[in-house]
Amino acid sequence: MTLYLGIDGGGTGCRAAVADGSGRILGEGRAGPANIASDVMGARDNILAATREALTLATGSDEGLPQLIAGLGLAGANAAGAAGALQAALPFARLRIETDAIAAVKGALGDRDGIVAAIGTGSVFASQRAGAIRQIGGWGLVLGDEGRGARLGRSLLAAALGAVDGFRPMTPLLRAILDEHGGMEGVIAFSMAARPVDFAVLAPRILASDDPAACAVMDEAVADVAASVAVLQDGPPLLVTFIGGLGAAYAERLAGRWVIVPPLGSALDGALMLAREAA
């Protein structure tokens, strides 16, 4: 029996699903981050750990890795050389590696036209028109990822330092952030070693706060997300689907701007579609 593997991997973790030819999921697994732009070999290890868990649940053993036909939707797959390096390090019979945005679009939209805004620890935006997918964003914490949780956290920490310097008012939230990190020096030290997921820890706190600094960070992020969606609305109006851990928060804030609809499926469903296309 041919088995298909779908992998949905991002900066926070990765999910694996093993399915049969009819699309029925037989087993699922989870492991740590799988951003192949920042850590190809670490991503490989987590992909294999999640796959072994899913395969064991599906078949009772993890010995069938070399027979799997795999579709992988991964953060960082658009970084030069990353997909090739990962492909060479995986044991699967056949595989197709795409960005997490491609997998998200396929899972969320199926065959219909629309726009997907995938916003979690990272963010990426893509449209589908008549089967053609256009992706924008997804450039990582340093160069992009509008609205992402990591960028929210980074912006709040930057605002705290700006308040210390007198560029903006010191608010209760900014004071609390400084105190929790041991002052300005502690914030700087944290930023030097922090991964995207470490910055993203602050995102739920920002979403839940009515502190002026949190509101300013969110207003800027909502404007960035709206601008990204608007760029993809470059023809007849498209439906918009928000997914990811922060997707619902942006959908609520942008309600009425476009027709917003729930996704048909997940990025993991999209990765299984990639696997079937690789067969």
LOKOLZA-424049 format. One line per 8 residues: number of its first residue (from 1); their letters; for each residue x, y, z of C-alpha. Coordinates in Angstrom, 2 decimals, decimal comma. Layout:
<sites>
NUM = A = X:Y:Z ~ ... $
</sites>
This chain:
<sites>
1 = MTLYLGID = 0,00:0,00:0,00 ~ 1,35:3,41:-0,99 ~ 1,53:5,83:1,91 ~ 1,74:9,59:1,64 ~ 3,44:11,91:4,11 ~ 2,50:15,54:4,66 ~ 4,72:17,89:6,68 ~ 3,69:21,37:7,82 $
9 = GGGTGCRA = 6,79:22,99:9,31 ~ 7,37:26,44:10,74 ~ 9,31:28,39:13,30 ~ 7,41:27,01:16,29 ~ 7,04:23,35:15,36 ~ 6,17:20,85:12,68 ~ 3,29:18,46:12,15 ~ 3,33:15,24:10,18 $
17 = AVADGSGR = 0,47:13,15:8,80 ~ 0,60:9,78:7,06 ~ -2,34:9,03:4,76 ~ -3,38:6,28:2,39 ~ -4,26:6,69:-1,28 ~ -7,83:7,74:-0,48 ~ -6,58:10,62:1,67 ~ -7,56:8,99:4,96 $
25 = ILGEGRAG = -5,11:10,04:7,67 ~ -3,73:7,01:9,49 ~ -1,36:8,67:11,93 ~ -0,08:12,07:13,00 ~ 3,02:13,31:14,79 ~ 4,53:16,50:16,13 ~ 8,04:17,77:16,81 ~ 10,02:20,98:17,15 $
33 = PANIASDV = 10,72:23,85:14,73 ~ 11,30:23,18:11,03 ~ 12,41:26,47:9,49 ~ 14,98:25,33:6,95 ~ 16,39:28,81:6,34 ~ 17,64:29,10:9,91 ~ 18,55:25,48:10,73 ~ 18,40:22,85:7,98 $
41 = MGARDNIL = 19,73:19,94:10,02 ~ 17,66:20,80:13,08 ~ 14,60:20,96:10,82 ~ 15,53:17,60:9,32 ~ 15,74:16,01:12,76 ~ 12,35:17,39:13,78 ~ 10,75:16,38:10,47 ~ 12,01:12,83:10,93 $
49 = AATREALT = 10,89:12,72:14,57 ~ 7,37:13,83:13,67 ~ 7,32:11,42:10,72 ~ 8,38:8,45:12,83 ~ 5,64:9,20:15,33 ~ 3,01:9,45:12,59 ~ 4,26:6,35:10,77 ~ 4,33:4,29:13,96 $
57 = LATGSDEG = 0,72:5,22:14,67 ~ -0,22:4,43:11,07 ~ 1,56:1,08:10,68 ~ 2,87:0,01:14,08 ~ 6,48:0,64:13,02 ~ 8,71:3,47:11,80 ~ 10,67:1,26:9,41 ~ 8,82:2,39:6,29 $
65 = LPQLIAGL = 10,44:5,82:5,90 ~ 12,15:4,98:2,55 ~ 8,80:4,03:0,99 ~ 6,96:7,24:1,83 ~ 5,96:9,77:-0,84 ~ 6,27:13,12:0,88 ~ 5,03:16,66:0,46 ~ 6,64:19,26:2,69 $
73 = GLAGANAA = 5,42:22,81:3,23 ~ 8,21:24,49:5,14 ~ 9,15:27,92:6,40 ~ 12,40:29,01:4,79 ~ 12,01:26,90:1,65 ~ 12,46:30,07:-0,42 ~ 15,98:30,65:0,97 ~ 18,71:29,86:-1,55 $
81 = GAAGALQA = 19,98:26,29:-1,21 ~ 17,83:25,36:1,78 ~ 15,39:23,03:0,00 ~ 18,18:21,25:-1,87 ~ 20,18:20,69:1,30 ~ 17,15:19,26:3,08 ~ 16,14:17,05:0,17 ~ 19,57:15,44:0,14 $
89 = ALPFARLR = 19,26:14,69:3,87 ~ 15,85:12,96:3,81 ~ 15,27:9,25:3,11 ~ 11,87:9,36:1,40 ~ 11,11:7,60:-1,89 ~ 9,90:10,81:-3,53 ~ 9,32:14,24:-2,15 ~ 8,29:17,75:-3,05 $
97 = IETDAIAA = 9,38:20,71:-0,96 ~ 7,53:24,01:-1,14 ~ 7,15:27,00:1,16 ~ 4,66:26,80:3,97 ~ 2,65:29,40:2,04 ~ 2,10:27,04:-0,90 ~ 0,92:24,27:1,42 ~ -1,32:26,73:3,27 $
105 = VKGALGDR = -2,92:27,94:0,04 ~ -3,59:24,43:-1,21 ~ -5,08:23,37:2,11 ~ -7,12:26,51:2,72 ~ -8,46:27,09:-0,78 ~ -8,44:23,73:-2,55 ~ -9,18:24,59:-6,18 ~ -11,00:27,87:-5,56 $
113 = DGIVAAIG = -9,57:31,34:-6,13 ~ -8,70:33,43:-3,09 ~ -6,06:34,93:-0,84 ~ -4,51:33,27:2,19 ~ -2,94:35,29:5,00 ~ -0,98:32,84:7,15 ~ 0,08:34,57:10,35 ~ 1,66:32,88:13,35 $
121 = TGSVFASQ = 5,23:33,01:14,62 ~ 5,99:34,02:11,02 ~ 3,76:35,31:8,26 ~ 3,33:34,87:4,54 ~ 0,65:35,86:2,04 ~ -0,40:34,22:-1,22 ~ -3,16:34,33:-3,81 ~ -4,53:31,67:-6,12 $
129 = RAGAIRQI = -6,15:32,51:-9,43 ~ -7,07:29,72:-11,85 ~ -4,58:27,44:-10,14 ~ -1,66:29,90:-10,33 ~ -0,21:30,77:-6,93 ~ 1,53:34,06:-6,19 ~ 3,38:34,40:-2,88 ~ 4,57:37,59:-1,22 $
137 = GGWGLVLG = 6,31:38,18:2,10 ~ 7,71:35,43:4,24 ~ 11,17:37,00:4,29 ~ 11,85:36,30:7,95 ~ 12,11:38,42:11,07 ~ 14,89:40,69:9,85 ~ 13,50:41,56:6,42 ~ 9,76:41,01:6,57 $
145 = DEGRGARL = 7,03:38,81:8,05 ~ 4,44:41,53:8,51 ~ 2,06:40,94:11,38 ~ 3,88:37,87:12,64 ~ 4,05:37,09:16,33 ~ 7,82:37,46:16,41 ~ 7,63:40,90:14,84 ~ 4,98:41,98:17,35 $
153 = GRSLLAAA = 7,23:40,98:20,22 ~ 10,26:42,64:18,68 ~ 8,28:45,84:18,13 ~ 7,15:45,92:21,74 ~ 10,71:45,50:23,01 ~ 11,89:48,23:20,65 ~ 9,12:50,49:21,97 ~ 10,31:49,84:25,52 $
161 = LGAVDGFR = 13,82:50,97:24,60 ~ 12,37:53,96:22,77 ~ 10,50:54,94:25,93 ~ 13,73:54,75:27,95 ~ 15,35:57,08:25,41 ~ 12,42:59,51:25,60 ~ 11,12:59,00:22,05 ~ 7,70:57,84:23,28 $
169 = PMTPLLRA = 5,71:57,85:26,52 ~ 6,54:55,18:29,10 ~ 3,38:53,08:29,58 ~ 2,56:50,49:32,26 ~ 3,15:47,64:29,79 ~ 6,50:49,01:28,64 ~ 7,60:49,51:32,25 ~ 6,57:45,93:33,07 $
177 = ILDEHGGM = 8,51:44,59:30,08 ~ 11,62:46,46:31,15 ~ 11,31:45,28:34,75 ~ 10,82:41,65:33,69 ~ 13,97:41,73:31,58 ~ 16,11:43,49:34,16 ~ 16,03:46,90:32,51 ~ 17,35:48,20:29,24 $
185 = EGVIAFSM = 20,50:46,07:29,39 ~ 18,43:42,93:29,92 ~ 16,23:43,70:26,91 ~ 19,31:44,16:24,75 ~ 20,87:40,93:26,01 ~ 17,63:39,05:25,34 ~ 17,44:40,39:21,80 ~ 20,96:39,20:20,98 $
193 = AARPVDFA = 20,13:35,54:21,57 ~ 16,37:35,42:20,97 ~ 14,88:33,24:18,25 ~ 11,66:34,24:16,45 ~ 9,67:31,97:18,76 ~ 11,14:33,77:21,80 ~ 9,97:37,15:20,52 ~ 6,58:35,64:19,64 $
201 = VLAPRILA = 5,93:34,74:23,28 ~ 4,91:38,38:23,78 ~ 2,26:38,32:21,04 ~ -0,69:37,02:23,15 ~ 0,05:39,65:25,75 ~ -0,04:42,38:23,13 ~ -3,33:41,10:21,69 ~ -4,97:41,03:25,12 $
209 = SDDPAACA = -3,77:44,46:26,26 ~ -5,38:47,89:25,95 ~ -2,10:49,55:26,88 ~ -1,35:52,40:24,44 ~ 1,97:50,81:23,45 ~ 0,30:47,47:22,66 ~ -2,42:49,23:20,68 ~ 0,18:51,13:18,66 $
217 = VMDEAVAD = 2,06:47,92:17,85 ~ -1,16:46,21:16,76 ~ -2,34:49,19:14,70 ~ 0,91:49,13:12,75 ~ 0,73:45,36:12,29 ~ -2,89:45,48:11,08 ~ -1,94:48,17:8,55 ~ 0,94:46,01:7,31 $
225 = VAASVAVL = -1,29:42,95:6,95 ~ -3,96:44,97:5,14 ~ -1,35:46,35:2,74 ~ -0,10:42,83:1,96 ~ -3,60:41,56:1,20 ~ -4,31:44,66:-0,90 ~ -1,26:43,96:-3,08 ~ -2,70:40,53:-3,91 $
233 = QDGPPLLV = -6,11:42,02:-4,76 ~ -4,74:42,95:-8,18 ~ -7,69:41,84:-10,30 ~ -11,29:40,80:-9,69 ~ -11,95:40,79:-5,91 ~ -10,86:37,63:-4,14 ~ -12,12:35,98:-0,98 ~ -9,66:36,20:1,92 $
241 = TFIGGLGA = -8,84:33,45:4,39 ~ -6,84:34,06:7,57 ~ -5,03:31,10:9,11 ~ -2,33:30,52:11,72 ~ -2,23:31,22:15,41 ~ -2,82:34,95:14,93 ~ -5,07:34,71:11,88 ~ -8,33:35,07:13,77 $
249 = AYAERLAG = -7,12:38,23:15,51 ~ -6,41:39,92:12,18 ~ -9,62:38,62:10,60 ~ -11,57:40,27:13,41 ~ -9,75:43,57:13,01 ~ -10,14:43,60:9,22 ~ -13,76:42,43:9,06 ~ -15,65:44,41:6,42 $
257 = RWVIVPPL = -12,57:45,25:4,35 ~ -12,98:42,13:2,19 ~ -15,15:39,02:2,12 ~ -13,46:36,82:4,72 ~ -14,17:33,08:4,71 ~ -12,93:30,15:6,81 ~ -10,34:27,79:5,32 ~ -11,40:24,54:3,67 $
265 = GSALDGAL = -8,50:22,72:5,31 ~ -5,13:23,17:6,96 ~ -1,58:23,55:5,71 ~ -1,11:19,90:6,66 ~ -3,92:19,01:4,25 ~ -2,10:21,08:1,65 ~ 1,14:19,22:2,30 ~ -0,64:15,91:1,69 $
273 = MLAREAA = -1,87:17,36:-1,61 ~ 1,76:18,13:-2,48 ~ 2,65:14,53:-1,66 ~ -0,01:13,16:-4,01 ~ 1,25:15,50:-6,74 ~ 4,77:14,12:-6,19 ~ 3,64:10,52:-6,75 $
</sites>
